[in-house]
């Protein structure tokens, strides 16, 4: 997912427009629960996302 015009507030990420993985996706405004943990990982919808070393994608 690619988002533009992003603003963070405690526990919330808002974006003017987010795009999915489809070439015809015109994007839509979006709001997500998103928490940045002390170790730098992100938490969203019960999942934890961490930056991977060596260019691997986040789990």
Secondary structure by P-SEA (a helix, b strand, c coil): cccccccccccbbbbcbbbcccccccbbbbccbbbbccccbbbcccbbbbbbccccccc
